[in-house]
Amino acid sequence: MTDEKKFATFAGGCFWCMIGPFQELKGVSSVIAGYTGGHSENPTYEEVCTNTTGHVEAVQVVYDPGEISYEALLDTFWKQIDPTDKGGQFNDRGESYQTAIFYHDNEQLEEAKRSKALLEEEGPFESSIVTPVLPAKTFYKAEEYHQDYHKKNPSHYNLYKKGSGREPFIKLYWEEKSP
């Protein structure tokens, strides 16, 4: 355990579904829902949903590299998304729901490229991995009602996760294929 804190930023479609899996990891101190990758400053949820800001819904993970590796964060990320879908994630369509890994330094860049290549080579998908690896840009925290949505509104969140197609996809590609 160290006092060092690092950032990891991932876009995995709806940020509601991305927060919980990272919060469960030892060594992660916070997970923030927000927007990144675009060209407008201080975007709102309504603006991002218009697909005109260039921003995607994303999570920013604050972690202690002495307790958890970036590689472990990448592994968690890949197992929450469909990395072969360029048009969004599950029932959520459009640029604001596209996937991406936003690296904060050269070490993260190399690790993300290695992880993506390994998934392409050994992963369970027949289609190409289209999730880009991009330099981190300004991260804008989403409105408070989006933070920890899975805890604030568990019934709605659970229905959404299942109904969107994300939960069945994860079960099919990761839980049913685990040894």
Rosetta constraint file for C-alpha pairs under 8 A:
AtomPair CA 1 CA 64 HARMONIC 7.24 0.50
AtomPair CA 1 CA 66 HARMONIC 4.87 0.50
AtomPair CA 1 CA 67 HARMONIC 5.47 0.50
AtomPair CA 2 CA 64 HARMONIC 6.60 0.50
AtomPair CA 2 CA 65 HARMONIC 7.60 0.50
AtomPair CA 2 CA 66 HARMONIC 5.40 0.50
AtomPair CA 2 CA 67 HARMONIC 7.60 0.50
AtomPair CA 3 CA 64 HARMONIC 7.12 0.50
AtomPair CA 4 CA 64 HARMONIC 5.80 0.50
AtomPair CA 4 CA 65 HARMONIC 7.10 0.50
AtomPair CA 4 CA 66 HARMONIC 7.66 0.50
AtomPair CA 5 CA 62 HARMONIC 6.36 0.50
AtomPair CA 5 CA 63 HARMONIC 5.44 0.50
AtomPair CA 5 CA 64 HARMONIC 4.88 0.50
AtomPair CA 5 CA 65 HARMONIC 7.03 0.50
AtomPair CA 6 CA 62 HARMONIC 5.67 0.50
AtomPair CA 6 CA 63 HARMONIC 5.40 0.50
AtomPair CA 6 CA 64 HARMONIC 6.30 0.50
AtomPair CA 6 CA 65 HARMONIC 6.96 0.50
AtomPair CA 7 CA 60 HARMONIC 6.58 0.50
AtomPair CA 7 CA 61 HARMONIC 5.58 0.50
AtomPair CA 7 CA 62 HARMONIC 4.77 0.50
AtomPair CA 7 CA 63 HARMONIC 6.39 0.50
AtomPair CA 7 CA 104 HARMONIC 7.11 0.50
AtomPair CA 8 CA 60 HARMONIC 5.74 0.50
AtomPair CA 8 CA 61 HARMONIC 5.02 0.50
AtomPair CA 8 CA 62 HARMONIC 6.59 0.50
AtomPair CA 8 CA 63 HARMONIC 7.73 0.50
AtomPair CA 8 CA 70 HARMONIC 7.68 0.50
AtomPair CA 8 CA 73 HARMONIC 7.99 0.50
AtomPair CA 8 CA 102 HARMONIC 7.27 0.50
AtomPair CA 8 CA 103 HARMONIC 6.87 0.50
AtomPair CA 8 CA 104 HARMONIC 7.01 0.50
AtomPair CA 9 CA 58 HARMONIC 6.86 0.50
AtomPair CA 9 CA 59 HARMONIC 5.72 0.50
AtomPair CA 9 CA 60 HARMONIC 4.46 0.50
AtomPair CA 9 CA 61 HARMONIC 6.11 0.50
AtomPair CA 9 CA 101 HARMONIC 6.38 0.50
AtomPair CA 9 CA 102 HARMONIC 5.25 0.50
AtomPair CA 9 CA 103 HARMONIC 6.91 0.50
AtomPair CA 9 CA 136 HARMONIC 7.35 0.50
AtomPair CA 10 CA 58 HARMONIC 5.46 0.50
AtomPair CA 10 CA 59 HARMONIC 5.49 0.50
AtomPair CA 10 CA 60 HARMONIC 6.64 0.50
AtomPair CA 10 CA 77 HARMONIC 7.25 0.50
AtomPair CA 10 CA 99 HARMONIC 7.51 0.50
AtomPair CA 10 CA 100 HARMONIC 5.96 0.50
AtomPair CA 10 CA 101 HARMONIC 4.84 0.50
AtomPair CA 10 CA 102 HARMONIC 6.03 0.50
AtomPair CA 11 CA 15 HARMONIC 7.44 0.50
AtomPair CA 11 CA 56 HARMONIC 6.51 0.50
AtomPair CA 11 CA 57 HARMONIC 5.90 0.50
AtomPair CA 11 CA 58 HARMONIC 4.04 0.50
AtomPair CA 11 CA 59 HARMONIC 6.37 0.50
AtomPair CA 11 CA 97 HARMONIC 7.61 0.50
AtomPair CA 11 CA 98 HARMONIC 6.87 0.50
AtomPair CA 11 CA 99 HARMONIC 4.75 0.50
AtomPair CA 11 CA 100 HARMONIC 4.90 0.50
AtomPair CA 11 CA 101 HARMONIC 6.36 0.50
AtomPair CA 11 CA 102 HARMONIC 7.92 0.50
AtomPair CA 12 CA 18 HARMONIC 6.60 0.50
AtomPair CA 12 CA 57 HARMONIC 7.39 0.50
AtomPair CA 12 CA 58 HARMONIC 6.47 0.50
AtomPair CA 12 CA 77 HARMONIC 7.47 0.50
AtomPair CA 12 CA 80 HARMONIC 7.25 0.50
AtomPair CA 12 CA 81 HARMONIC 5.88 0.50
AtomPair CA 12 CA 89 HARMONIC 7.30 0.50
AtomPair CA 12 CA 97 HARMONIC 6.99 0.50
AtomPair CA 12 CA 98 HARMONIC 6.70 0.50
AtomPair CA 12 CA 99 HARMONIC 4.66 0.50
AtomPair CA 12 CA 100 HARMONIC 6.83 0.50
AtomPair CA 13 CA 56 HARMONIC 7.70 0.50
AtomPair CA 13 CA 57 HARMONIC 6.25 0.50
AtomPair CA 13 CA 58 HARMONIC 7.35 0.50
AtomPair CA 13 CA 81 HARMONIC 7.58 0.50
AtomPair CA 13 CA 88 HARMONIC 6.33 0.50
AtomPair CA 13 CA 89 HARMONIC 5.12 0.50
AtomPair CA 13 CA 92 HARMONIC 7.08 0.50
AtomPair CA 13 CA 96 HARMONIC 7.38 0.50
AtomPair CA 13 CA 97 HARMONIC 4.04 0.50
AtomPair CA 13 CA 98 HARMONIC 5.62 0.50
AtomPair CA 13 CA 99 HARMONIC 5.99 0.50
AtomPair CA 14 CA 18 HARMONIC 7.08 0.50
AtomPair CA 14 CA 57 HARMONIC 6.24 0.50
AtomPair CA 14 CA 58 HARMONIC 7.70 0.50
AtomPair CA 14 CA 89 HARMONIC 7.56 0.50
AtomPair CA 14 CA 92 HARMONIC 7.30 0.50
AtomPair CA 14 CA 97 HARMONIC 6.22 0.50
AtomPair CA 15 CA 19 HARMONIC 6.47 0.50
AtomPair CA 15 CA 33 HARMONIC 5.88 0.50
AtomPair CA 15 CA 34 HARMONIC 7.54 0.50
AtomPair CA 15 CA 57 HARMONIC 5.72 0.50
AtomPair CA 15 CA 58 HARMONIC 5.60 0.50
AtomPair CA 15 CA 59 HARMONIC 6.23 0.50
AtomPair CA 16 CA 20 HARMONIC 7.87 0.50
AtomPair CA 16 CA 33 HARMONIC 7.41 0.50
AtomPair CA 16 CA 146 HARMONIC 6.90 0.50
AtomPair CA 16 CA 147 HARMONIC 7.73 0.50
AtomPair CA 16 CA 148 HARMONIC 7.20 0.50
AtomPair CA 16 CA 149 HARMONIC 5.92 0.50
AtomPair CA 16 CA 150 HARMONIC 6.45 0.50
AtomPair CA 16 CA 157 HARMONIC 7.70 0.50
AtomPair CA 17 CA 21 HARMONIC 7.87 0.50
AtomPair CA 17 CA 80 HARMONIC 7.99 0.50
AtomPair CA 17 CA 150 HARMONIC 7.54 0.50
AtomPair CA 17 CA 161 HARMONIC 6.80 0.50
AtomPair CA 18 CA 22 HARMONIC 7.00 0.50
AtomPair CA 18 CA 59 HARMONIC 6.86 0.50
AtomPair CA 18 CA 77 HARMONIC 7.90 0.50
AtomPair CA 18 CA 80 HARMONIC 7.06 0.50
AtomPair CA 19 CA 23 HARMONIC 6.21 0.50
AtomPair CA 19 CA 31 HARMONIC 5.97 0.50
AtomPair CA 19 CA 32 HARMONIC 7.28 0.50
AtomPair CA 19 CA 33 HARMONIC 7.17 0.50
AtomPair CA 19 CA 59 HARMONIC 6.80 0.50
AtomPair CA 19 CA 148 HARMONIC 6.90 0.50
AtomPair CA 20 CA 24 HARMONIC 6.32 0.50
AtomPair CA 20 CA 148 HARMONIC 7.74 0.50
AtomPair CA 20 CA 150 HARMONIC 7.14 0.50
AtomPair CA 21 CA 25 HARMONIC 7.20 0.50
AtomPair CA 21 CA 76 HARMONIC 7.11 0.50
AtomPair CA 22 CA 28 HARMONIC 7.00 0.50
AtomPair CA 22 CA 31 HARMONIC 6.90 0.50
AtomPair CA 22 CA 61 HARMONIC 7.35 0.50
AtomPair CA 22 CA 73 HARMONIC 7.48 0.50
AtomPair CA 22 CA 76 HARMONIC 7.17 0.50
AtomPair CA 23 CA 28 HARMONIC 6.33 0.50
AtomPair CA 23 CA 29 HARMONIC 7.59 0.50
AtomPair CA 23 CA 30 HARMONIC 6.76 0.50
AtomPair CA 23 CA 31 HARMONIC 6.37 0.50
AtomPair CA 24 CA 28 HARMONIC 7.85 0.50
AtomPair CA 25 CA 68 HARMONIC 7.99 0.50
AtomPair CA 26 CA 67 HARMONIC 6.90 0.50
AtomPair CA 26 CA 68 HARMONIC 6.84 0.50
AtomPair CA 27 CA 63 HARMONIC 5.57 0.50
AtomPair CA 27 CA 64 HARMONIC 5.25 0.50
AtomPair CA 27 CA 65 HARMONIC 7.39 0.50
AtomPair CA 27 CA 66 HARMONIC 7.74 0.50
AtomPair CA 27 CA 67 HARMONIC 4.79 0.50
AtomPair CA 27 CA 68 HARMONIC 5.24 0.50
AtomPair CA 28 CA 61 HARMONIC 6.92 0.50
AtomPair CA 28 CA 62 HARMONIC 5.88 0.50
AtomPair CA 28 CA 63 HARMONIC 4.24 0.50
AtomPair CA 28 CA 64 HARMONIC 6.44 0.50
AtomPair CA 28 CA 68 HARMONIC 7.49 0.50
AtomPair CA 29 CA 61 HARMONIC 7.77 0.50
AtomPair CA 29 CA 62 HARMONIC 5.65 0.50
AtomPair CA 29 CA 63 HARMONIC 5.62 0.50
AtomPair CA 29 CA 64 HARMONIC 7.57 0.50
AtomPair CA 30 CA 61 HARMONIC 5.93 0.50
AtomPair CA 30 CA 62 HARMONIC 5.23 0.50
AtomPair CA 30 CA 63 HARMONIC 7.28 0.50
AtomPair CA 31 CA 59 HARMONIC 6.32 0.50
AtomPair CA 31 CA 60 HARMONIC 5.61 0.50
AtomPair CA 31 CA 61 HARMONIC 4.56 0.50
AtomPair CA 31 CA 62 HARMONIC 6.37 0.50
AtomPair CA 32 CA 59 HARMONIC 5.35 0.50
AtomPair CA 32 CA 60 HARMONIC 5.15 0.50
AtomPair CA 32 CA 61 HARMONIC 6.59 0.50
AtomPair CA 32 CA 141 HARMONIC 6.77 0.50
AtomPair CA 32 CA 142 HARMONIC 7.92 0.50
AtomPair CA 32 CA 147 HARMONIC 6.59 0.50
AtomPair CA 33 CA 57 HARMONIC 7.42 0.50
AtomPair CA 33 CA 58 HARMONIC 5.99 0.50
AtomPair CA 33 CA 59 HARMONIC 4.61 0.50
AtomPair CA 33 CA 60 HARMONIC 6.64 0.50
AtomPair CA 33 CA 141 HARMONIC 6.07 0.50
AtomPair CA 33 CA 142 HARMONIC 5.57 0.50
AtomPair CA 33 CA 146 HARMONIC 6.71 0.50
AtomPair CA 33 CA 147 HARMONIC 5.84 0.50
AtomPair CA 34 CA 57 HARMONIC 5.88 0.50
AtomPair CA 34 CA 58 HARMONIC 5.33 0.50
AtomPair CA 34 CA 59 HARMONIC 5.87 0.50
AtomPair CA 34 CA 60 HARMONIC 7.40 0.50
AtomPair CA 34 CA 139 HARMONIC 6.63 0.50
AtomPair CA 34 CA 140 HARMONIC 5.33 0.50
AtomPair CA 34 CA 141 HARMONIC 4.23 0.50
AtomPair CA 34 CA 142 HARMONIC 4.18 0.50
AtomPair CA 34 CA 143 HARMONIC 7.88 0.50
AtomPair CA 35 CA 43 HARMONIC 7.46 0.50
AtomPair CA 35 CA 48 HARMONIC 7.77 0.50
AtomPair CA 35 CA 55 HARMONIC 5.73 0.50
AtomPair CA 35 CA 56 HARMONIC 5.50 0.50
AtomPair CA 35 CA 57 HARMONIC 4.84 0.50
AtomPair CA 35 CA 58 HARMONIC 5.49 0.50
AtomPair CA 35 CA 59 HARMONIC 7.80 0.50
AtomPair CA 35 CA 139 HARMONIC 5.85 0.50
AtomPair CA 35 CA 140 HARMONIC 5.16 0.50
AtomPair CA 35 CA 141 HARMONIC 6.54 0.50
AtomPair CA 35 CA 142 HARMONIC 6.59 0.50
AtomPair CA 36 CA 55 HARMONIC 5.00 0.50
AtomPair CA 36 CA 56 HARMONIC 5.71 0.50
AtomPair CA 36 CA 57 HARMONIC 6.95 0.50
AtomPair CA 36 CA 58 HARMONIC 6.64 0.50
AtomPair CA 36 CA 136 HARMONIC 7.97 0.50
AtomPair CA 36 CA 137 HARMONIC 6.25 0.50
AtomPair CA 36 CA 138 HARMONIC 6.09 0.50
AtomPair CA 36 CA 139 HARMONIC 4.86 0.50
AtomPair CA 36 CA 140 HARMONIC 6.35 0.50
AtomPair CA 37 CA 54 HARMONIC 6.31 0.50
AtomPair CA 37 CA 55 HARMONIC 4.86 0.50
AtomPair CA 37 CA 56 HARMONIC 6.37 0.50
AtomPair CA 37 CA 136 HARMONIC 7.32 0.50
AtomPair CA 37 CA 137 HARMONIC 5.68 0.50
AtomPair CA 37 CA 138 HARMONIC 7.31 0.50
AtomPair CA 37 CA 139 HARMONIC 7.83 0.50
AtomPair CA 38 CA 53 HARMONIC 5.58 0.50
AtomPair CA 38 CA 54 HARMONIC 3.81 0.50
AtomPair CA 38 CA 55 HARMONIC 3.92 0.50
AtomPair CA 38 CA 56 HARMONIC 7.31 0.50
AtomPair CA 39 CA 53 HARMONIC 5.93 0.50
AtomPair CA 39 CA 54 HARMONIC 5.92 0.50
AtomPair CA 39 CA 55 HARMONIC 7.16 0.50
AtomPair CA 40 CA 53 HARMONIC 5.62 0.50
AtomPair CA 40 CA 54 HARMONIC 7.62 0.50
AtomPair CA 40 CA 55 HARMONIC 7.91 0.50
AtomPair CA 42 CA 140 HARMONIC 6.18 0.50
AtomPair CA 43 CA 47 HARMONIC 6.05 0.50
AtomPair CA 43 CA 48 HARMONIC 6.45 0.50
AtomPair CA 43 CA 53 HARMONIC 7.60 0.50
AtomPair CA 43 CA 140 HARMONIC 7.36 0.50
AtomPair CA 44 CA 48 HARMONIC 6.22 0.50
AtomPair CA 44 CA 142 HARMONIC 7.17 0.50
AtomPair CA 44 CA 143 HARMONIC 7.45 0.50
AtomPair CA 45 CA 49 HARMONIC 6.13 0.50
AtomPair CA 45 CA 142 HARMONIC 7.02 0.50
AtomPair CA 45 CA 143 HARMONIC 7.41 0.50
AtomPair CA 46 CA 50 HARMONIC 6.72 0.50
AtomPair CA 47 CA 51 HARMONIC 7.46 0.50
AtomPair CA 47 CA 52 HARMONIC 7.38 0.50
AtomPair CA 47 CA 53 HARMONIC 6.86 0.50
AtomPair CA 48 CA 52 HARMONIC 6.87 0.50
AtomPair CA 48 CA 53 HARMONIC 5.79 0.50
AtomPair CA 48 CA 54 HARMONIC 7.60 0.50
AtomPair CA 48 CA 55 HARMONIC 6.11 0.50
AtomPair CA 48 CA 56 HARMONIC 7.14 0.50
AtomPair CA 48 CA 57 HARMONIC 7.90 0.50
AtomPair CA 48 CA 96 HARMONIC 6.29 0.50
AtomPair CA 49 CA 96 HARMONIC 6.27 0.50
AtomPair CA 51 CA 55 HARMONIC 7.57 0.50
AtomPair CA 51 CA 94 HARMONIC 6.59 0.50
AtomPair CA 51 CA 95 HARMONIC 5.77 0.50
AtomPair CA 51 CA 96 HARMONIC 5.77 0.50
AtomPair CA 54 CA 95 HARMONIC 7.26 0.50
AtomPair CA 54 CA 96 HARMONIC 7.24 0.50
AtomPair CA 55 CA 95 HARMONIC 7.68 0.50
AtomPair CA 55 CA 96 HARMONIC 5.86 0.50
AtomPair CA 56 CA 95 HARMONIC 6.59 0.50
AtomPair CA 56 CA 96 HARMONIC 3.97 0.50
AtomPair CA 56 CA 97 HARMONIC 5.82 0.50
AtomPair CA 56 CA 98 HARMONIC 6.50 0.50
AtomPair CA 56 CA 99 HARMONIC 7.86 0.50
AtomPair CA 57 CA 96 HARMONIC 5.81 0.50
AtomPair CA 57 CA 97 HARMONIC 6.12 0.50
AtomPair CA 60 CA 139 HARMONIC 7.73 0.50
AtomPair CA 63 CA 68 HARMONIC 7.17 0.50
AtomPair CA 64 CA 68 HARMONIC 6.23 0.50
AtomPair CA 65 CA 69 HARMONIC 5.37 0.50
AtomPair CA 65 CA 70 HARMONIC 7.13 0.50
AtomPair CA 68 CA 72 HARMONIC 6.64 0.50
AtomPair CA 68 CA 73 HARMONIC 7.71 0.50
AtomPair CA 69 CA 73 HARMONIC 6.67 0.50
AtomPair CA 70 CA 74 HARMONIC 6.21 0.50
AtomPair CA 70 CA 108 HARMONIC 7.16 0.50
AtomPair CA 70 CA 111 HARMONIC 7.61 0.50
AtomPair CA 71 CA 75 HARMONIC 6.22 0.50
AtomPair CA 71 CA 111 HARMONIC 6.75 0.50
AtomPair CA 71 CA 112 HARMONIC 7.81 0.50
AtomPair CA 71 CA 115 HARMONIC 7.46 0.50
AtomPair CA 72 CA 76 HARMONIC 6.30 0.50
AtomPair CA 73 CA 77 HARMONIC 6.18 0.50
AtomPair CA 74 CA 78 HARMONIC 6.20 0.50
AtomPair CA 74 CA 112 HARMONIC 7.10 0.50
AtomPair CA 74 CA 115 HARMONIC 7.18 0.50
AtomPair CA 75 CA 79 HARMONIC 6.40 0.50
AtomPair CA 75 CA 115 HARMONIC 7.92 0.50
AtomPair CA 76 CA 80 HARMONIC 6.69 0.50
AtomPair CA 77 CA 81 HARMONIC 6.93 0.50
AtomPair CA 78 CA 82 HARMONIC 7.68 0.50
AtomPair CA 78 CA 83 HARMONIC 7.09 0.50
AtomPair CA 79 CA 170 HARMONIC 6.70 0.50
AtomPair CA 79 CA 174 HARMONIC 6.63 0.50
AtomPair CA 80 CA 166 HARMONIC 7.63 0.50
AtomPair CA 80 CA 170 HARMONIC 6.47 0.50
AtomPair CA 81 CA 89 HARMONIC 7.14 0.50
AtomPair CA 81 CA 99 HARMONIC 7.76 0.50
AtomPair CA 81 CA 166 HARMONIC 7.38 0.50
AtomPair CA 81 CA 170 HARMONIC 7.62 0.50
AtomPair CA 82 CA 89 HARMONIC 6.67 0.50
AtomPair CA 82 CA 90 HARMONIC 7.74 0.50
AtomPair CA 82 CA 169 HARMONIC 7.81 0.50
AtomPair CA 83 CA 99 HARMONIC 7.06 0.50
AtomPair CA 83 CA 129 HARMONIC 5.29 0.50
AtomPair CA 83 CA 130 HARMONIC 5.91 0.50
AtomPair CA 83 CA 131 HARMONIC 5.43 0.50
AtomPair CA 84 CA 125 HARMONIC 7.68 0.50
AtomPair CA 84 CA 127 HARMONIC 6.04 0.50
AtomPair CA 84 CA 128 HARMONIC 5.79 0.50
AtomPair CA 84 CA 129 HARMONIC 4.77 0.50
AtomPair CA 84 CA 130 HARMONIC 5.30 0.50
AtomPair CA 84 CA 131 HARMONIC 7.13 0.50
AtomPair CA 85 CA 89 HARMONIC 6.65 0.50
AtomPair CA 85 CA 98 HARMONIC 7.90 0.50
AtomPair CA 85 CA 130 HARMONIC 6.78 0.50
AtomPair CA 85 CA 131 HARMONIC 7.99 0.50
AtomPair CA 86 CA 98 HARMONIC 6.34 0.50
AtomPair CA 86 CA 99 HARMONIC 7.61 0.50
AtomPair CA 86 CA 130 HARMONIC 6.18 0.50
AtomPair CA 86 CA 131 HARMONIC 7.37 0.50
AtomPair CA 87 CA 93 HARMONIC 5.87 0.50
AtomPair CA 87 CA 94 HARMONIC 5.69 0.50
AtomPair CA 87 CA 95 HARMONIC 6.72 0.50
AtomPair CA 87 CA 97 HARMONIC 7.69 0.50
AtomPair CA 87 CA 98 HARMONIC 6.27 0.50
AtomPair CA 88 CA 92 HARMONIC 5.83 0.50
AtomPair CA 88 CA 93 HARMONIC 4.40 0.50
AtomPair CA 88 CA 94 HARMONIC 5.29 0.50
AtomPair CA 88 CA 95 HARMONIC 6.34 0.50
AtomPair CA 88 CA 96 HARMONIC 7.38 0.50
AtomPair CA 88 CA 97 HARMONIC 4.53 0.50
AtomPair CA 88 CA 98 HARMONIC 4.31 0.50
AtomPair CA 88 CA 99 HARMONIC 7.09 0.50
AtomPair CA 89 CA 93 HARMONIC 6.29 0.50
AtomPair CA 89 CA 97 HARMONIC 5.93 0.50
AtomPair CA 89 CA 98 HARMONIC 6.43 0.50
AtomPair CA 89 CA 99 HARMONIC 7.59 0.50
AtomPair CA 89 CA 166 HARMONIC 7.92 0.50
AtomPair CA 90 CA 164 HARMONIC 5.84 0.50
AtomPair CA 90 CA 165 HARMONIC 5.47 0.50
AtomPair CA 90 CA 166 HARMONIC 6.09 0.50
AtomPair CA 91 CA 164 HARMONIC 5.04 0.50
AtomPair CA 91 CA 165 HARMONIC 6.67 0.50
AtomPair CA 92 CA 97 HARMONIC 6.24 0.50
AtomPair CA 92 CA 164 HARMONIC 7.41 0.50
AtomPair CA 93 CA 97 HARMONIC 6.12 0.50
AtomPair CA 93 CA 98 HARMONIC 7.88 0.50
AtomPair CA 94 CA 98 HARMONIC 6.86 0.50
AtomPair CA 98 CA 131 HARMONIC 7.97 0.50
AtomPair CA 99 CA 131 HARMONIC 5.45 0.50
AtomPair CA 99 CA 132 HARMONIC 7.30 0.50
AtomPair CA 100 CA 131 HARMONIC 5.18 0.50
AtomPair CA 100 CA 132 HARMONIC 5.05 0.50
AtomPair CA 100 CA 133 HARMONIC 5.98 0.50
AtomPair CA 100 CA 134 HARMONIC 7.02 0.50
AtomPair CA 101 CA 112 HARMONIC 7.36 0.50
AtomPair CA 101 CA 131 HARMONIC 7.27 0.50
AtomPair CA 101 CA 132 HARMONIC 6.33 0.50
AtomPair CA 101 CA 133 HARMONIC 4.81 0.50
AtomPair CA 101 CA 134 HARMONIC 6.10 0.50
AtomPair CA 102 CA 133 HARMONIC 5.98 0.50
AtomPair CA 102 CA 134 HARMONIC 4.83 0.50
AtomPair CA 102 CA 135 HARMONIC 5.21 0.50
AtomPair CA 102 CA 136 HARMONIC 4.58 0.50
AtomPair CA 102 CA 137 HARMONIC 7.69 0.50
AtomPair CA 103 CA 108 HARMONIC 5.34 0.50
AtomPair CA 103 CA 109 HARMONIC 5.41 0.50
AtomPair CA 103 CA 112 HARMONIC 7.69 0.50
AtomPair CA 103 CA 133 HARMONIC 7.03 0.50
AtomPair CA 103 CA 134 HARMONIC 6.19 0.50
AtomPair CA 103 CA 135 HARMONIC 5.10 0.50
AtomPair CA 103 CA 136 HARMONIC 5.27 0.50
AtomPair CA 104 CA 108 HARMONIC 6.39 0.50
AtomPair CA 104 CA 109 HARMONIC 7.56 0.50
AtomPair CA 104 CA 135 HARMONIC 6.54 0.50
AtomPair CA 104 CA 136 HARMONIC 5.49 0.50
AtomPair CA 105 CA 109 HARMONIC 6.33 0.50
AtomPair CA 106 CA 110 HARMONIC 6.17 0.50
AtomPair CA 107 CA 111 HARMONIC 6.14 0.50
AtomPair CA 108 CA 112 HARMONIC 5.87 0.50
AtomPair CA 109 CA 113 HARMONIC 6.18 0.50
AtomPair CA 109 CA 133 HARMONIC 7.25 0.50
AtomPair CA 110 CA 114 HARMONIC 6.11 0.50
AtomPair CA 111 CA 115 HARMONIC 6.03 0.50
AtomPair CA 112 CA 116 HARMONIC 6.04 0.50
AtomPair CA 112 CA 133 HARMONIC 6.85 0.50
AtomPair CA 113 CA 117 HARMONIC 6.13 0.50
AtomPair CA 113 CA 133 HARMONIC 7.05 0.50
AtomPair CA 114 CA 118 HARMONIC 6.16 0.50
AtomPair CA 115 CA 119 HARMONIC 6.20 0.50
AtomPair CA 116 CA 120 HARMONIC 6.13 0.50
AtomPair CA 116 CA 129 HARMONIC 7.40 0.50
AtomPair CA 117 CA 121 HARMONIC 6.13 0.50
AtomPair CA 118 CA 122 HARMONIC 5.77 0.50
AtomPair CA 118 CA 123 HARMONIC 7.13 0.50
AtomPair CA 119 CA 123 HARMONIC 4.40 0.50
AtomPair CA 119 CA 124 HARMONIC 7.85 0.50
AtomPair CA 119 CA 129 HARMONIC 7.74 0.50
AtomPair CA 120 CA 125 HARMONIC 7.49 0.50
AtomPair CA 120 CA 128 HARMONIC 6.65 0.50
AtomPair CA 120 CA 129 HARMONIC 5.98 0.50
AtomPair CA 124 CA 173 HARMONIC 6.60 0.50
AtomPair CA 142 CA 146 HARMONIC 6.40 0.50
AtomPair CA 142 CA 147 HARMONIC 7.26 0.50
AtomPair CA 143 CA 147 HARMONIC 7.18 0.50
AtomPair CA 145 CA 149 HARMONIC 6.73 0.50
AtomPair CA 148 CA 152 HARMONIC 6.33 0.50
AtomPair CA 149 CA 153 HARMONIC 5.74 0.50
AtomPair CA 149 CA 154 HARMONIC 7.42 0.50
AtomPair CA 149 CA 157 HARMONIC 7.11 0.50
AtomPair CA 150 CA 154 HARMONIC 5.02 0.50
AtomPair CA 150 CA 157 HARMONIC 5.40 0.50
AtomPair CA 150 CA 158 HARMONIC 7.60 0.50
AtomPair CA 153 CA 157 HARMONIC 5.98 0.50
AtomPair CA 154 CA 158 HARMONIC 5.92 0.50
AtomPair CA 155 CA 159 HARMONIC 6.33 0.50
AtomPair CA 156 CA 160 HARMONIC 6.03 0.50
AtomPair CA 157 CA 161 HARMONIC 6.06 0.50
AtomPair CA 158 CA 162 HARMONIC 6.23 0.50
AtomPair CA 159 CA 163 HARMONIC 5.77 0.50
AtomPair CA 160 CA 164 HARMONIC 5.65 0.50
AtomPair CA 161 CA 165 HARMONIC 6.78 0.50
AtomPair CA 161 CA 166 HARMONIC 5.75 0.50
AtomPair CA 161 CA 167 HARMONIC 5.76 0.50
AtomPair CA 162 CA 166 HARMONIC 6.18 0.50
AtomPair CA 162 CA 167 HARMONIC 4.94 0.50
AtomPair CA 162 CA 168 HARMONIC 6.61 0.50
AtomPair CA 163 CA 167 HARMONIC 7.99 0.50
AtomPair CA 165 CA 169 HARMONIC 6.15 0.50
AtomPair CA 166 CA 170 HARMONIC 6.21 0.50
AtomPair CA 167 CA 171 HARMONIC 6.29 0.50
AtomPair CA 168 CA 172 HARMONIC 6.09 0.50
AtomPair CA 169 CA 173 HARMONIC 6.11 0.50
AtomPair CA 170 CA 174 HARMONIC 5.45 0.50
AtomPair CA 170 CA 175 HARMONIC 6.59 0.50
AtomPair CA 171 CA 175 HARMONIC 4.64 0.50
AtomPair CA 171 CA 176 HARMONIC 5.81 0.50
AtomPair CA 172 CA 176 HARMONIC 5.52 0.50
AtomPair CA 172 CA 177 HARMONIC 7.25 0.50
AtomPair CA 173 CA 177 HARMONIC 6.15 0.50
AtomPair CA 174 CA 178 HARMONIC 6.07 0.50
